[in-house]
Amino acid sequence: MSRQVPSKQYSGTLHGLMRFYVLHLLSKRKYYGYEIMETIREKTGGAWNFSSGALYPLLKRMERDGLIKGYSEGGRNVYEITDDGKVALAGVKDKLSSLLENWDNYRGILEDFVGRNQLVKISLIGYQNQFRFLKDAVKLLGPSEASDLLKRVKVELDSQMIWIDDKLNEVNEK
């Protein structure tokens, strides 16, 4: 008989991500709790509907851990990041950047863990997301920066298209 893994273990991972995203938000400015919920809802396209029953206990734990401080302002709870929170956030950003920069080192583990077919699907979704991000980034850059970025992307894509054409020819010859 198989044992069901409590969904709490999975949701704990998501709450961990939200913990650091809240720190990221608070590193920019102070926020009301409701603003945090709305920002998360907006940034995730509604996929993560963070309720007050989930957010406020998280904020209390973060206060207890010394990462943020909360206070009342005009009858509303306001939160801001502490110096310890800034240090913790910088550490997480460094680790995440390192993970993303060294993606190839982890690919074998991910393939083994989720399976090759799923990793291919994830990779395709990743390409689509990268292009959406690129389109948004180009809008924010000045003309010279946008031109430089697009030229670098074009060189990379041209190289990838050569590989794709070669592989298509190989597959079609079989």
Backbone as a printed PyTorch tensor [residue, N CA C, xyz], in Angstrom:
tensor([[[  0.8440,  -1.1850,   0.0000],
         [  0.0000,   0.0000,   0.0000],
         [  0.8850,   1.2440,   0.0000]],

        [[  0.6570,   2.1380,  -0.9450],
         [  1.5130,   3.3200,  -1.0250],
         [  1.0160,   4.3920,  -0.0600]],

        [[  1.9530,   5.0950,   0.4800],
         [  1.6560,   6.1380,   1.4520],
         [  1.6390,   7.4880,   0.7380]],

        [[  0.6320,   8.2910,   0.9900],
         [  0.5390,   9.6200,   0.3920],
         [  1.4810,  10.5730,   1.1240]],

        [[  2.2430,  11.3310,   0.3560],
         [  3.1180,  12.3330,   0.9480],
         [  2.2790,  13.5700,   1.2370]],

        [[  2.3670,  14.0810,   2.4490],
         [  1.5680,  15.2650,   2.7610],
         [  1.9110,  16.4240,   1.8320]],

        [[  0.8760,  17.0890,   1.3500],
         [  1.1070,  18.2180,   0.4460],
         [  1.8110,  19.3510,   1.1730]],

        [[  1.7950,  19.3190,   2.4980],
         [  2.4570,  20.3480,   3.2860],
         [  3.9480,  20.4150,   2.9640]],

        [[  4.5690,  19.2570,   2.6590],
         [  5.9920,  19.2590,   2.3190],
         [  6.2280,  20.0530,   1.0410]],

        [[  5.3710,  19.8760,   0.0580],
         [  5.5050,  20.6180,  -1.1990],
         [  5.1950,  22.0860,  -0.9760]],

        [[  4.1250,  22.3640,  -0.2380],
         [  3.7630,  23.7590,  -0.0210],
         [  4.8310,  24.4640,   0.7970]],

        [[  5.5700,  23.7230,   1.6260],
         [  6.6700,  24.3210,   2.3740],
         [  7.7330,  24.8740,   1.4530]],

        [[  7.9840,  24.1840,   0.3480],
         [  8.9490,  24.6660,  -0.6410],
         [  8.4590,  25.9710,  -1.2470]],

        [[  7.1780,  26.0230,  -1.5870],
         [  6.6160,  27.2410,  -2.1670],
         [  6.6180,  28.3790,  -1.1550]],

        [[  6.3240,  28.0590,   0.1060],
         [  6.3620,  29.0940,   1.1390],
         [  7.7830,  29.6040,   1.3290]],

        [[  8.7740,  28.7140,   1.1870],
         [ 10.1640,  29.1490,   1.2700],
         [ 10.4860,  30.1480,   0.1730]],

        [[  9.9990,  29.8650,  -1.0270],
         [ 10.1940,  30.7920,  -2.1370],
         [  9.4990,  32.1160,  -1.8410]],

        [[  8.2810,  32.0630,  -1.3380],
         [  7.5380,  33.2820,  -1.0380],
         [  8.2130,  34.0780,   0.0710]],

        [[  8.8030,  33.3820,   1.0230],
         [  9.5160,  34.0530,   2.1240],
         [ 10.5940,  34.9690,   1.5440]],

        [[ 11.3550,  34.4440,   0.5900],
         [ 12.4250,  35.2500,   0.0240],
         [ 11.9060,  36.2640,  -0.9870]],

        [[ 10.7970,  35.9650,  -1.6260],
         [ 10.2180,  36.9640,  -2.5230],
         [  9.6760,  38.1380,  -1.7120]],

        [[  9.0840,  37.8600,  -0.5590],
         [  8.6180,  38.9370,   0.3200],
         [  9.8090,  39.7940,   0.7470]],

        [[ 10.9210,  39.1530,   1.1040],
         [ 12.1250,  39.9240,   1.4450],
         [ 12.5570,  40.7960,   0.2680]],

        [[ 12.4990,  40.2190,  -0.9290],
         [ 12.8670,  40.9780,  -2.1300],
         [ 11.9680,  42.2100,  -2.2830]],

        [[ 10.6620,  42.0170,  -2.1310],
         [  9.7440,  43.1560,  -2.2310],
         [ 10.0900,  44.2230,  -1.1990]],

        [[ 10.3070,  43.7740,   0.0370],
         [ 10.5730,  44.7200,   1.1170],
         [ 11.9390,  45.3790,   0.9890]],

        [[ 12.8230,  44.8140,   0.1830],
         [ 14.1250,  45.4570,  -0.0380],
         [ 13.9710,  46.6970,  -0.9220]],

        [[ 12.8330,  46.8060,  -1.5960],
         [ 12.5790,  47.9520,  -2.4790],
         [ 11.9010,  49.1070,  -1.7480]],

        [[ 10.9670,  48.7530,  -0.8510],
         [ 10.2190,  49.7600,  -0.0880],
         [  9.4070,  49.0410,   0.9800]],

        [[  8.7870,  49.8220,   1.8680],
         [  7.9040,  49.1990,   2.8490],
         [  6.5650,  48.8780,   2.1820]],

        [[  5.9040,  47.8410,   2.7020],
         [  4.6350,  47.3730,   2.1300],
         [  3.6240,  47.1210,   3.2430]],

        [[  2.3540,  47.3220,   2.9050],
         [  1.2650,  46.8240,   3.7340],
         [  1.0760,  45.3540,   3.3830]],

        [[  0.5620,  44.5750,   4.3190],
         [  0.3380,  43.1560,   4.0570],
         [ -0.5180,  42.9190,   2.8230]],

        [[ -1.5900,  43.6940,   2.6970],
         [ -2.4830,  43.5260,   1.5460],
         [ -1.7460,  43.7950,   0.2380]],

        [[ -0.8500,  44.7810,   0.2340],
         [ -0.0720,  45.0820,  -0.9790],
         [  0.8190,  43.9050,  -1.3640]],

        [[  1.3640,  43.2330,  -0.3650],
         [  2.2050,  42.0600,  -0.6380],
         [  1.3670,  40.9910,  -1.3220]],

        [[  0.1850,  40.7090,  -0.7660],
         [ -0.6980,  39.6950,  -1.3640],
         [ -1.0540,  40.0560,  -2.8030]],

        [[ -1.4060,  41.3070,  -3.0390],
         [ -1.7990,  41.7440,  -4.3810],
         [ -0.6280,  41.6860,  -5.3580]],

        [[  0.5550,  42.0530,  -4.8970],
         [  1.7390,  42.0160,  -5.7680],
         [  2.0540,  40.5850,  -6.1690]],

        [[  1.9920,  39.6600,  -5.2140],
         [  2.2600,  38.2500,  -5.5150],
         [  1.2080,  37.7160,  -6.4880]],

        [[ -0.0430,  38.0460,  -6.2560],
         [ -1.1200,  37.6090,  -7.1490],
         [ -0.8760,  38.1450,  -8.5690]],

        [[ -0.5100,  39.4150,  -8.6550],
         [ -0.2620,  40.0400,  -9.9650],
         [  0.9550,  39.4200, -10.6580]],

        [[  2.0480,  39.2370,  -9.9270],
         [  3.2870,  38.7190, -10.5250],
         [  3.1520,  37.2740, -10.9770]],

        [[  2.2380,  36.5210, -10.3560],
         [  2.0550,  35.1150, -10.7340],
         [  0.8490,  34.9270, -11.6460]],

        [[  0.2750,  36.0110, -12.1150],
         [ -0.8950,  35.9120, -12.9850],
         [ -2.0600,  35.2180, -12.3010]],

        [[ -2.1360,  35.3620, -10.9780],
         [ -3.2120,  34.7470, -10.2100],
         [ -2.9720,  33.2940,  -9.8470]],

        [[ -1.8540,  32.7230, -10.3050],
         [ -1.5700,  31.3180, -10.0060],
         [ -1.3160,  31.1140,  -8.5160]],

        [[ -0.7730,  32.1060,  -7.8710],
         [ -0.5390,  32.0220,  -6.4350],
         [ -1.4270,  33.0630,  -5.7830]],

        [[ -2.5010,  32.6160,  -5.1770],
         [ -3.4490,  33.4880,  -4.5160],
         [ -3.1690,  33.4120,  -3.0240]],

        [[ -2.2070,  34.1790,  -2.5860],
         [ -1.7340,  34.1350,  -1.2030],
         [ -2.7870,  34.7540,  -0.2930]],

        [[ -3.3870,  33.9640,   0.5700],
         [ -4.4350,  34.4620,   1.4600],
         [ -3.8120,  35.1110,   2.6910]],

        [[ -4.6190,  35.9180,   3.3720],
         [ -4.1300,  36.5360,   4.6070],
         [ -3.8230,  35.4660,   5.6530]],

        [[ -4.5500,  34.3500,   5.6060],
         [ -4.3030,  33.2500,   6.5390],
         [ -2.9620,  32.5730,   6.3240]],

        [[ -2.3910,  32.7350,   5.1350],
         [ -1.0490,  32.2030,   4.8530],
         [  0.0090,  33.2890,   5.0190]],

        [[ -0.3030,  34.5110,   4.5890],
         [  0.6980,  35.5750,   4.5970],
         [  1.0420,  36.0430,   6.0060]],

        [[  0.0450,  36.3480,   6.8170],
         [  0.3510,  36.9630,   8.1060],
         [  1.1320,  36.0420,   9.0450]],

        [[  0.8460,  34.7450,   9.0910],
         [  1.7260,  33.8680,   9.8880],
         [  3.1610,  33.8430,   9.3410]],

        [[  3.3080,  33.8890,   8.0160],
         [  4.6410,  33.9450,   7.4150],
         [  5.3510,  35.2270,   7.8460]],

        [[  4.6500,  36.3490,   7.7840],
         [  5.2470,  37.6220,   8.1920],
         [  5.6320,  37.6030,   9.6690]],

        [[  4.7990,  37.0000,  10.5090],
         [  5.1190,  36.8920,  11.9430],
         [  6.3870,  36.0620,  12.1570]],

        [[  6.5150,  34.9390,  11.4250],
         [  7.7370,  34.1160,  11.5420],
         [  8.9570,  34.8980,  11.0760]],

        [[  8.7900,  35.6470,  10.0090],
         [  9.9090,  36.4390,   9.4930],
         [ 10.3000,  37.5340,  10.4860]],

        [[  9.3150,  38.1090,  11.1660],
         [  9.6020,  39.0870,  12.2240],
         [ 10.3520,  38.4220,  13.3700]],

        [[  9.8470,  37.2660,  13.7920],
         [ 10.4710,  36.5190,  14.8900],
         [ 11.9170,  36.1490,  14.5480]],

        [[ 12.1660,  35.8560,  13.2600],
         [ 13.5150,  35.5000,  12.8110],
         [ 14.4090,  36.7200,  12.6050]],

        [[ 13.8430,  37.9070,  12.7750],
         [ 14.6260,  39.1320,  12.6550],
         [ 14.8700,  39.5950,  11.2270]],

        [[ 14.1260,  39.0380,  10.2730],
         [ 14.3260,  39.3870,   8.8660],
         [ 13.5660,  40.6470,   8.4590]],

        [[ 12.4420,  40.8810,   9.1150],
         [ 11.6220,  42.0590,   8.8290],
         [ 11.1440,  42.6440,  10.1430]],

        [[ 10.6420,  43.8660,  10.0760],
         [  9.9540,  44.4150,  11.2400],
         [  8.6150,  44.9540,  10.7780]],

        [[  7.6250,  44.7410,  11.6230],
         [  6.2840,  45.2030,  11.3220],
         [  5.8420,  46.2000,  12.3690]],

        [[  5.0330,  47.1510,  11.9520],
         [  4.5080,  48.1380,  12.8780],
         [  3.2000,  48.6700,  12.3130]],

        [[  2.4710,  49.3440,  13.1680],
         [  1.1800,  49.8880,  12.7580],
         [  1.3720,  51.3250,  12.2850]],

        [[  0.7280,  51.6310,  11.1700],
         [  0.8020,  52.9840,  10.6170],
         [ -0.5730,  53.3110,  10.0550]],

        [[ -1.2250,  54.2700,  10.6560],
         [ -2.5610,  54.6390,  10.1880],
         [ -3.5600,  53.5060,  10.3220]],

        [[ -3.3910,  52.6650,  11.3390],
         [ -4.3010,  51.5530,  11.5620],
         [ -4.0410,  50.3410,  10.6790]],

        [[ -2.9720,  50.3720,   9.9130],
         [ -2.6350,  49.2380,   9.0370],
         [ -1.2460,  48.7190,   9.4070]],

        [[ -1.0490,  47.4240,   9.1660],
         [  0.2600,  46.8240,   9.4180],
         [  1.1930,  47.1050,   8.2510]],

        [[  2.3600,  47.6490,   8.5750],
         [  3.3790,  47.9760,   7.5820],
         [  4.6020,  47.1220,   7.8900]],

        [[  5.2730,  46.6640,   6.8330],
         [  6.4450,  45.8030,   7.0020],
         [  7.6170,  46.3710,   6.2240]],

        [[  8.8070,  46.2280,   6.8150],
         [ 10.0300,  46.6150,   6.1140],
         [ 11.1410,  45.6340,   6.4630]],

        [[ 12.1180,  45.5520,   5.5940],
         [ 13.2180,  44.6040,   5.7540],
         [ 14.2110,  45.1470,   6.7870]],

        [[ 14.8300,  44.2480,   7.5360],
         [ 15.8750,  44.6180,   8.4890],
         [ 17.2430,  44.3880,   7.8430]],

        [[ 18.2880,  44.7920,   8.5470],
         [ 19.6420,  44.5350,   8.0390],
         [ 19.8960,  43.0360,   7.9160]],

        [[ 19.4230,  42.2530,   8.9030],
         [ 19.5790,  40.7920,   8.8140],
         [ 18.8160,  40.2330,   7.6120]],

        [[ 17.6580,  40.8020,   7.3260],
         [ 16.8860,  40.3800,   6.1610],
         [ 17.6200,  40.6720,   4.8680]],

        [[ 18.2960,  41.8150,   4.8120],
         [ 19.0760,  42.1690,   3.6150],
         [ 20.2200,  41.1850,   3.4010]],

        [[ 20.8720,  40.7950,   4.4980],
         [ 21.9730,  39.8260,   4.4020],
         [ 21.4400,  38.4780,   3.9190]],

        [[ 20.3220,  38.0310,   4.4980],
         [ 19.7240,  36.7460,   4.0970],
         [ 19.3130,  36.7770,   2.6290]],

        [[ 18.7070,  37.8650,   2.1990],
         [ 18.2710,  37.9930,   0.8080],
         [ 19.4640,  37.9640,  -0.1430]],

        [[ 20.5300,  38.6660,   0.1960],
         [ 21.7240,  38.6750,  -0.6590],
         [ 22.2890,  37.2640,  -0.7980]],

        [[ 22.3010,  36.5060,   0.3030],
         [ 22.7980,  35.1290,   0.2530],
         [ 21.9610,  34.2460,  -0.6580]],

        [[ 20.6520,  34.3750,  -0.5700],
         [ 19.7580,  33.5680,  -1.4120],
         [ 19.9000,  33.9620,  -2.8760]],

        [[ 20.0050,  35.2570,  -3.1470],
         [ 20.1760,  35.7040,  -4.5350],
         [ 21.4780,  35.1680,  -5.1140]],

        [[ 22.5460,  35.1680,  -4.3030],
         [ 23.8310,  34.6170,  -4.7680],
         [ 23.7050,  33.1340,  -5.0920]],

        [[ 23.0470,  32.3800,  -4.2030],
         [ 22.8830,  30.9390,  -4.4350],
         [ 22.0320,  30.6690,  -5.6700]],

        [[ 20.9560,  31.4200,  -5.8320],
         [ 20.0880,  31.2400,  -6.9940],
         [ 20.8270,  31.5940,  -8.2820]],

        [[ 21.5760,  32.6880,  -8.2580],
         [ 22.3590,  33.0700,  -9.4420],
         [ 23.3620,  31.9870,  -9.7950]],

        [[ 24.0240,  31.4420,  -8.7900],
         [ 25.0020,  30.3770,  -9.0240],
         [ 24.3260,  29.1460,  -9.6210]],

        [[ 23.1680,  28.7910,  -9.0860],
         [ 22.4280,  27.6460,  -9.6090],
         [ 22.0740,  27.8500, -11.0780]],

        [[ 21.5710,  29.0260, -11.4110],
         [ 21.1690,  29.3030, -12.7890],
         [ 22.3710,  29.3720, -13.7280]],

        [[ 23.4700,  29.9490, -13.2500],
         [ 24.6760,  30.0430, -14.0830],
         [ 25.2940,  28.6730, -14.3360]],

        [[ 25.1080,  27.7570, -13.3970],
         [ 25.6980,  26.4210, -13.5030],
         [ 24.6440,  25.3650, -13.8060]],

        [[ 23.6150,  25.7470, -14.5370],
         [ 22.4840,  24.8810, -14.8460],
         [ 22.9210,  23.5320, -15.3950]],

        [[ 23.9040,  23.5410, -16.2900],
         [ 24.3450,  22.2860, -16.9090],
         [ 24.8490,  21.2800, -15.8810]],

        [[ 25.4050,  21.7630, -14.7800],
         [ 25.8940,  20.8590, -13.7360],
         [ 24.7620,  20.0890, -13.0590]],

        [[ 23.5590,  20.6410, -13.0910],
         [ 22.4210,  20.0320, -12.3950],
         [ 21.4620,  19.3150, -13.3380]],

        [[ 21.6840,  19.4590, -14.6280],
         [ 20.7590,  18.8950, -15.6120],
         [ 20.6000,  17.3890, -15.4520]],

        [[ 21.6920,  16.6670, -15.2120],
         [ 21.6160,  15.2130, -15.0550],
         [ 20.7460,  14.8060, -13.8800]],

        [[ 20.8700,  15.5280, -12.7800],
         [ 20.0520,  15.2380, -11.5980],
         [ 18.5840,  15.4960, -11.9100]],

        [[ 18.3030,  16.6310, -12.5450],
         [ 16.9120,  16.9580, -12.8720],
         [ 16.3140,  15.9610, -13.8520]],

        [[ 17.1100,  15.5560, -14.8330],
         [ 16.6180,  14.5710, -15.8050],
         [ 16.2900,  13.2580, -15.1050]],

        [[ 17.1490,  12.8470, -14.2000],
         [ 16.9170,  11.6120, -13.4550],
         [ 15.6900,  11.7460, -12.5500]],

        [[ 15.5230,  12.9170, -11.9700],
         [ 14.4560,  13.1490, -11.0030],
         [ 13.0850,  13.2660, -11.6610]],

        [[ 12.9640,  14.0910, -12.7120],
         [ 11.6490,  14.3200, -13.3210],
         [ 11.4470,  13.5450, -14.6130]],

        [[ 12.5230,  12.9930, -15.1650],
         [ 12.4230,  12.2400, -16.4160],
         [ 12.7600,  13.1080, -17.6130]],

        [[ 13.3100,  12.4730, -18.6310],
         [ 13.7670,  13.1970, -19.8190],
         [ 12.6170,  13.9240, -20.5200]],

        [[ 11.4780,  13.2430, -20.7080],
         [ 10.3580,  13.8820, -21.4190],
         [  9.8730,  15.1360, -20.6990]],

        [[  9.7770,  15.0470, -19.3860],
         [  9.3280,  16.2080, -18.6160],
         [ 10.3610,  17.3290, -18.6810]],

        [[ 11.6380,  16.9750, -18.6440],
         [ 12.6850,  17.9900, -18.7360],
         [ 12.6520,  18.6820, -20.1010]],

        [[ 12.3410,  17.9340, -21.1590],
         [ 12.2040,  18.5400, -22.4930],
         [ 11.0410,  19.5320, -22.4870]],

        [[  9.9060,  19.1360, -21.9010],
         [  8.7580,  20.0530, -21.8200],
         [  9.1290,  21.3150, -21.0460]],

        [[  9.8180,  21.1170, -19.9200],
         [ 10.2360,  22.2580, -19.1000],
         [ 11.1730,  23.1620, -19.8960]],

        [[ 12.0770,  22.5590, -20.6640],
         [ 13.0200,  23.3450, -21.4740],
         [ 12.2910,  24.1770, -22.5190]],

        [[ 11.2860,  23.5920, -23.1700],
         [ 10.5140,  24.3440, -24.1650],
         [  9.7660,  25.5060, -23.5210]],

        [[  9.1970,  25.2500, -22.3720],
         [  8.5210,  26.3260, -21.6390],
         [  9.5390,  27.3970, -21.2640]],

        [[ 10.7280,  26.9590, -20.8720],
         [ 11.7940,  27.9010, -20.5360],
         [ 12.1640,  28.7980, -21.7060]],

        [[ 12.2800,  28.2120, -22.9080],
         [ 12.5660,  29.0230, -24.0970],
         [ 11.4680,  30.0610, -24.3150]],

        [[ 10.2240,  29.6370, -24.2060],
         [  9.1110,  30.5690, -24.4020],
         [  9.1600,  31.6940, -23.3720]],

        [[  9.4410,  31.3410, -22.1290],
         [  9.5260,  32.3550, -21.0750],
         [ 10.6940,  33.3040, -21.3040]],

        [[ 11.8130,  32.7570, -21.7950],
         [ 12.9690,  33.6120, -22.0740],
         [ 12.6360,  34.6490, -23.1400]],

        [[ 11.8950,  34.2450, -24.1620],
         [ 11.5340,  35.2020, -25.2040],
         [ 10.5680,  36.2560, -24.6810]],

        [[  9.6310,  35.8680, -23.8280],
         [  8.7290,  36.8620, -23.2280],
         [  9.5370,  37.8510, -22.3910]],

        [[ 10.4750,  37.3160, -21.6160],
         [ 11.3200,  38.1730, -20.7880],
         [ 12.1500,  39.1110, -21.6660]],

        [[ 12.7110,  38.5710, -22.7370],
         [ 13.5280,  39.3630, -23.6540],
         [ 12.7070,  40.4990, -24.2710]],

        [[ 11.4940,  40.1940, -24.7060],
         [ 10.6280,  41.2250, -25.2880],
         [ 10.3570,  42.3400, -24.2820]],

        [[ 10.0910,  41.9560, -23.0350],
         [  9.8500,  42.9580, -21.9940],
         [ 11.1130,  43.7630, -21.7040]],

        [[ 12.2600,  43.0830, -21.6500],
         [ 13.5230,  43.7560, -21.3410],
         [ 13.8810,  44.7750, -22.4110]],

        [[ 13.6670,  44.4270, -23.6700],
         [ 14.0100,  45.3320, -24.7760],
         [ 13.2240,  46.6380, -24.6600]],

        [[ 11.9840,  46.5540, -24.2010],
         [ 11.1560,  47.7540, -24.0480],
         [ 11.7360,  48.7080, -23.0070]],

        [[ 12.4450,  48.1440, -22.0230],
         [ 12.9650,  48.9530, -20.9220],
         [ 14.3520,  49.5240, -21.2010]],

        [[ 15.0360,  48.9830, -22.2050],
         [ 16.4000,  49.4150, -22.5070],
         [ 16.4040,  50.5960, -23.4630]],

        [[ 17.4950,  51.3390, -23.4200],
         [ 17.6930,  52.3950, -24.4040],
         [ 18.0090,  51.7730, -25.7540]],

        [[ 17.9350,  52.5520, -26.8280],
         [ 18.1600,  52.0040, -28.1750],
         [ 19.5080,  51.2980, -28.3310]],

        [[ 20.5710,  51.8780, -27.8050],
         [ 21.9010,  51.2790, -27.9530],
         [ 22.0020,  49.9530, -27.1940]],

        [[ 21.5070,  49.9510, -25.9480],
         [ 21.5360,  48.7160, -25.1450],
         [ 20.6730,  47.6380, -25.7770]],

        [[ 19.4950,  48.0230, -26.2520],
         [ 18.5870,  47.0590, -26.8880],
         [ 19.2350,  46.4670, -28.1310]],

        [[ 19.8870,  47.3100, -28.9170],
         [ 20.5540,  46.8330, -30.1260],
         [ 21.6650,  45.8450, -29.7840]],

        [[ 22.4830,  46.1730, -28.7850],
         [ 23.5690,  45.2700, -28.3690],
         [ 23.0200,  43.9290, -27.8950]],

        [[ 21.9840,  43.9840, -27.0710],
         [ 21.3850,  42.7530, -26.5530],
         [ 20.8250,  41.9070, -27.6900]],

        [[ 20.0810,  42.5200, -28.5770],
         [ 19.4640,  41.7780, -29.6760],
         [ 20.5070,  41.1850, -30.6200]],

        [[ 21.6100,  41.8830, -30.8290],
         [ 22.6900,  41.3320, -31.6600],
         [ 23.2920,  40.0880, -31.0110]],

        [[ 23.5140,  40.1440, -29.6840],
         [ 24.0580,  38.9720, -28.9760],
         [ 23.0860,  37.7990, -29.0470]],

        [[ 21.8080,  38.0820, -28.8740],
         [ 20.7950,  37.0250, -28.9430],
         [ 20.7430,  36.4380, -30.3500]],

        [[ 20.8320,  37.2850, -31.3640],
         [ 20.7900,  36.8060, -32.7490],
         [ 21.9630,  35.8770, -33.0480]],

        [[ 23.1610,  36.2220, -32.5940],
         [ 24.3300,  35.3590, -32.8000],
         [ 24.0900,  33.9960, -32.1540]],

        [[ 23.5670,  34.0060, -30.9340],
         [ 23.2900,  32.7460, -30.2290],
         [ 22.2280,  31.9410, -30.9640]],

        [[ 21.1600,  32.5900, -31.3860],
         [ 20.0870,  31.8850, -32.0960],
         [ 20.5530,  31.3500, -33.4460]],

        [[ 21.3660,  32.1270, -34.1550],
         [ 21.9040,  31.6410, -35.4320],
         [ 22.7010,  30.3600, -35.2190]],

        [[ 23.5020,  30.3420, -34.1630],
         [ 24.2890,  29.1480, -33.8440],
         [ 23.3740,  27.9640, -33.5260]],

        [[ 22.3330,  28.2150, -32.7630],
         [ 21.3960,  27.1450, -32.4160],
         [ 20.6210,  26.6690, -33.6410]],

        [[ 20.2940,  27.5740, -34.5400],
         [ 19.5660,  27.1800, -35.7550],
         [ 20.4170,  26.2760, -36.6440]],

        [[ 21.7140,  26.5180, -36.6960],
         [ 22.6050,  25.6380, -37.4620],
         [ 22.5390,  24.2290, -36.8830]],

        [[ 22.6200,  24.1260, -35.5690],
         [ 22.5490,  22.8180, -34.9100],
         [ 21.1940,  22.1570, -35.1900]],

        [[ 20.1110,  22.9270, -35.0730],
         [ 18.7630,  22.3850, -35.3110],
         [ 18.6300,  21.8970, -36.7490]],

        [[ 19.1080,  22.6810, -37.6970],
         [ 19.0470,  22.2540, -39.1050],
         [ 19.8230,  20.9560, -39.3170]],

        [[ 21.0150,  20.8630, -38.7240],
         [ 21.8120,  19.6300, -38.8340],
         [ 21.0520,  18.4350, -38.2580]],

        [[ 20.4490,  18.6130, -37.0910],
         [ 19.7100,  17.5160, -36.4510],
         [ 18.4790,  17.1400, -37.2670]],

        [[ 17.7850,  18.1190, -37.8190],
         [ 16.6220,  17.8220, -38.6650],
         [ 17.0400,  17.0160, -39.8910]],

        [[ 18.1520,  17.3930, -40.4920],
         [ 18.6550,  16.6410, -41.6470],
         [ 18.9930,  15.2050, -41.2570]],

        [[ 19.6380,  15.0360, -40.0970],
         [ 19.9660,  13.6840, -39.6130],
         [ 18.7040,  12.8530, -39.4190]],

        [[ 17.7220,  13.4230, -38.7600],
         [ 16.4750,  12.7100, -38.4630],
         [ 15.7440,  12.3680, -39.7560]],

        [[ 15.6920,  13.2870, -40.6790],
         [ 14.9770,  13.0620, -41.9360],
         [ 15.6720,  12.0540, -42.8390]],

        [[ 16.9880,  11.8950, -42.6860],
         [ 17.7290,  10.9210, -43.4890],
         [ 17.5250,   9.4980, -42.9850]],

        [[ 17.0970,   9.3400, -41.7510],
         [ 16.9280,   7.9990, -41.1630],
         [ 15.6670,   7.3460, -41.6120]]])
